[in-house]
């Protein structure tokens, strides 16, 4: 699937589980400008409406630098910056397999504590990253969130929240799991064709030749009973 970077993006129809993994193959022809690889955004603004962005989690490129950003409660209330970590290993125009996992650890002061890990070609390149006071508890605050999207993030404009930071990106074999996968799990299946009945698999979009170049339409979820993406 080729998202052309001109108002085109892919939205999954599944919210993220409390703990889980998102994995996919990708290739960015260019690392210039601001491009969002993947994001989950809130449906409403926090108290600080002057902020330029509102994703609760985003993996994005900014002038060659790839970063993972996770919203914290103080950030959402306007008190501090979001958690951000640069991942230089992902700054490549070559095809690569990326997996982002999140693990719910506990609640502290009424907020979720998460461990995040990022893998490239099944090798850990970032993490475990501890995020205290997360501004979101996946699986419990879904009504406050947009569905996960590839190729854009929602930004603040005079018209409200609108898609922005579109990516020119090639995507393949998107998989969403209800469990945080380990390196050995990712290595064992990232090049395999799944049946769609694997334990813990929440959604699977293998993407065939008919999906090679498009910026609209619907992708079929190969998980039995799963929802499509568009």
N, C-alpha and C positions, 0 to 999 in steps of 0.2 A: 504494500500500500504506500503510495507516494502522496503525502500531504504537501501541497504546493506553496504553502507559506502566504497565501493571499486569501485570508478569511476562511480557510478550510481547516477543520479540526475533527477529531474523532472522539465521541463521547460514549463511554461505556454505560450500560444500563444496570449496573450493579454497584452498590455502595461497598466500601472496604469493610472487611471483617475486623473485629476487635484486635486480633493479631493476624498477620498474613504476609503474603509476598506478591509482588507484581513483577513479572519478568517478561522480556520482549527482546527481539532483535531490532537494531536500528542502525541507520547511517545518515549522518549529516553531511551534505555536500560542502557546506561552509560553516565556519564557527564565528562568523562576523555578526555584529548587531546583537539584539536581544531576541532570543528564541526560547520558547518554553517546550521542553520535551514532554513533561507530564505534570499535571497539577490537580489538586482538589481545592475548591474554593468555597467560602461561605456564601450564603444567599443574601446576607445583610451585612452592612458595615459595622465596625466596632465604634467605640466612642470617638476615636480620632478619624474623622472623615477626610482629613487632609492626606492620608496615606495614599500612595500611588498603587498599592496592590493589597490584595486581601486573601491570597491562598493560605490554607492551613498547612499545606505541604506542596513543594514544587521542586522539580529538577529542571534546571534551565542553564542556558548558555548566555553569557554576556561578554561580548568582544573576546572570545576565545577561552574564557574561564567558565568551567562547569561547576555549579554549586547545588547543594541540597539545602533547602531552607524549610524549617519547621516552625510554625507559629506557636508562641507560648502565651499563656493567659495575660501576663503583663504587657506583652506586645499588642495583643488584641484590644486591651484597655487603653493603649496609647502611652504606656510607661517606659517601654524599652524596645530594642530591636529584636527581630525574630532570630532564632538560632540559625546559623549559617555555617556551612563547611564547604570549602573548595575541594574538588576531587579532580586533580589534574590528569589522572589516569584515563578519565572519560573524555578528555579534550582531544578527540580524534575524528578524522573524516573517513576512517575505515569502518567497515561493518563490525559491529560488536554486540555481544549479548549482555544486557544489563538486567540486574535483579535488585530490587529494593525490598527489604523486609522490615517489618515493624512488630515489636513484641510488647504487649501490655504487661507491665511488671506489677504495678500496684497503684492505689490511689493515695495521694498525699495532699492534705489540706483541701480535699474535695476535688483535686485535679488528677488527671491520668499521668503516670510516669511511663515513658516508652523507651525502648532500646531500638535504634535503627541501625541497619547494616546495608551496605551497598557492595554489589559484586560486579566485576567485569569478567566475562568469559569464565564464570564460576569461581573466580579468585576474589577474596575479600579485599576491597580497596579503601573502604571507609567503615569505621565502627569496631566494636559496638559504640554507638553514639547515645549517650543518656540525655533525654529531654525531659526535664522536670517541668511541672506546671503546664503541661500541654493544653492548648486552647480547644482541643477536640478530643473526644473519646469515641473512636471509630466503633460503629455498631450500636451506639447509644445516642449519638447526636446527629443521626442521618438526616432528620427532617430539616436541620439547619444548613445542610451542605448540598452543593451541586454534585452531580455524578462526576467521577474521575474522568479527566479528559487528556488526550494527547494532542500536542501541537498548539496549545494556547493556555493562557490563564486569564481570569477575570480581573479587570482593573477599574479604578474609580474614574468616572468621567462626569461631566455635567448632566448626562442622561442616566446616571446610576452605574451599576456594574455592567460592563460590556466586555466581550472577548478582546484580548490584546496579545502582543508578543507572539505572533504566529510563527511557526517553525516550518522551514523547508526540510522535510525529513522523510526518509524511507523507513517503514515499519513492517515487521513480520512476526507472526506467531506470538501474539499477546496472550499471556496466561495470568489468571488471578487465582490465588490460593487462600484458603482460610487458616493457614498455618505459616509460621516463619520458617522458610526452608534454610537448611544449612548448605555449605559449599558442596558437600558430597552429593546431596540431593539434586542440586542444580546441575552439577557435572554429569550426573547419571541420566538426565532426561532432556537437557537443553537442545540436543540435536535429534531427539527421538520424536516420532509421530505418536501423540497420545490418542488413546481410545475415547476419551471424554468421560470415562467412568472411574478415574483414579481417585483414591481417597483424599479428601481435602481440596480437590479442584473445584473452584467456584465458577470460573468462566474460561473459555478457550476460543481464540480467534486465530486459526492457523493461516488464513489468507492465501488464496490460490491465485493463479494467473489472471483471472478476471478482475482481481482487486489491485493489480500492479500499479495502476495510475488513475487516481480519482480523488476528488475532494468533497464528494457528497455521496449519498446513498446509504445502504445498510449492509453491515457485515453479519454473517450468521455465526451464532455461538454454537460451537460443536459439543458443548456440554448438554447432555440429555435434559431437556426441560429448561435450559438456560435462556436468558434474554439476549436480544440482539444488541448491536452497537451501531450508532450512526453519527 
